[in-house]
Amino acid sequence: MSDKIKVGIIGCGGIANAKHLPALSHQKNRVDIVAFCDLIPERAKKAAEKYGTENADVYTDYRELLKDESIEVVHVLTPNISHCELTVAALEAGKHVMCEKPMAATPADAKKMLEARDKSQKLLTIGYQNRYRQDSQVLKHMCEAGELGEIYYARAQAIRRRGVPTWGVFPNKALQGGGPLIDIGTHSLDLTLWMMNNYEPQSVMGASFEKLGRLLKPGEQGNGFSPWDNEDYQVEDSAFGFVTMKNGAVITIDASWALNTLDVGEAMTMLCGTKAGADMKDGLRINHIVYDKQTVTKPETATPQGVAFFEGASVMSAEDFECNVWLDAVQGKGELVVKPEQAFVVTQILDAIYESARTGKAVYFD
Ligand SMILES: NC(=O)c1ccc[n+]([C@@H]2O[C@H](COP(=O)([O-])OP(=O)(O)OC[C@H]3O[C@@H](n4cnc5c(N)ncnc54)[C@H](O)[C@@H]3O)[C@@H](O)[C@H]2O)c1
């Protein structure tokens, strides 16, 4: 019998096919994808044929997949609202779990996932692949080395001018829990907190807008994807947050799928510290003062031309790097990079922005 890690996939839609399945298939030396589950059986079957082992199992009920005791690792790749139920069930079944972002639709759900992780003593991580980009890695090292000094202002940016997702169930409030804030704001806030290594929010103010999603009809949207269905659009089209941390630092968060602006960019952070600042516009840029002159330094973070890909290389794609770190942790060869406790704080802050937007009041943390 093969001693490779046996993986089961729950949810065989967009992110499964765009990220997890290709990345896992690059790890064939240590992974067998033996089971695929989707409510839509054709999706599970198609993924099994392309990425699975010869006799890979196909399910429509995730509980059946979890009964397979040979499966050690489960990837939860379903709409946000189901992350908690599926992750808790998988942990209770003794599996290590990689769950897609956001960790959960609510902090209460995220807490249940942490508790299940503690009880099971299994690993849980969240799919924040932007941490594994080369620019993010360089910036993280610089932050850890204190090269920016004390970071006291940051901006988490997730702004699309027109980029309402039109596959999956993204504008469905009941299944996703929210719109661009929980969908793409989550990546930028995760990057920002990780760079600052600051997970202690004190208060949050937020505002959200439902101005364009419902109003603009196909033919007047200019969407980057196909036209969206404005009549069935149920979430905010933009949201903004102002977070004060316990140490006094502040973070602003901008998230939109549709906003009349040219200042676009997502999965980005901007950091301002006492020694230097950084942003991710036009590549990683460090702004600092050199010999009394305002200076911008741009580390070369793109893949160097002519360097062949090899496993473990620093030029690995973010998706492959994420998968590599995850499987190393499963095999006891390394630490998780994305700790679920950190993703829990991201979930708390995003939820507080929604709450503040609803009530018009600040939300305070203990
Ligand atoms: N990391 C990223 O950058 C990134 C990008 C896109 C999506 N995501 C996340 O991935 C998740 C899925 O998004 P997507 O774009 O793949 O959506 P999708 O709709 O394309 O795929 C989800 C699949 O899950 C299936 N499904 C739903 N409930 C199920 C259940 N209970 N059991 C089994 N299958 C079930 C659906 O039938 C569908 O095929 C979301 O949480 C989303 O936020 C992350």
The ligand as a Gaussian input file, in Angstrom:
#p B3LYP/6-31G(d) Opt

LIG

0 1
 N       -8.089000      31.832000      -1.972000
 C       -8.701000      32.553000      -2.887000
 O       -8.163000      33.525000      -3.413000
 C      -10.110000      32.196000      -3.268000
 C      -10.598000      32.506000      -4.552000
 C      -11.901000      32.118000      -4.875000
 C      -12.705000      31.476000      -3.933000
 N      -12.205000      31.215000      -2.686000
 C      -13.063000      30.594000      -1.657000
 O      -13.327000      29.247000      -2.017000
 C      -14.633000      28.886000      -1.606000
 C      -15.373000      28.330000      -2.820000
 O      -15.397000      29.302000      -3.838000
 P      -15.429000      28.878000      -5.387000
 O      -15.077000      30.073000      -6.171000
 O      -14.668000      27.635000      -5.603000
 O      -17.004000      28.579000      -5.542000
 P      -17.694000      27.582000      -6.538000
 O      -19.148000      27.817000      -6.405000
 O      -17.061000      27.679000      -7.889000
 O      -17.330000      26.122000      -5.949000
 C      -17.852000      25.631000      -4.748000
 C      -18.292000      24.188000      -4.969000
 O      -18.698000      23.637000      -3.718000
 C      -19.826000      22.806000      -3.968000
 N      -20.529000      22.638000      -2.675000
 C      -21.279000      23.545000      -2.016000
 N      -21.697000      23.047000      -0.826000
 C      -21.204000      21.793000      -0.752000
 C      -21.284000      20.761000       0.220000
 N      -21.974000      20.919000       1.357000
 N      -20.662000      19.584000      -0.034000
 C      -19.972000      19.401000      -1.180000
 N      -19.858000      20.355000      -2.146000
 C      -20.449000      21.526000      -1.922000
 C      -20.607000      23.519000      -5.033000
 O      -21.497000      22.656000      -5.712000
 C      -19.482000      24.060000      -5.914000
 O      -19.156000      23.168000      -6.958000
 C      -15.280000      30.158000      -1.017000
 O      -15.214000      30.096000       0.374000
 C      -14.408000      31.272000      -1.543000
 O      -14.315000      32.378000      -0.655000
 C      -10.922000      31.542000      -2.362000

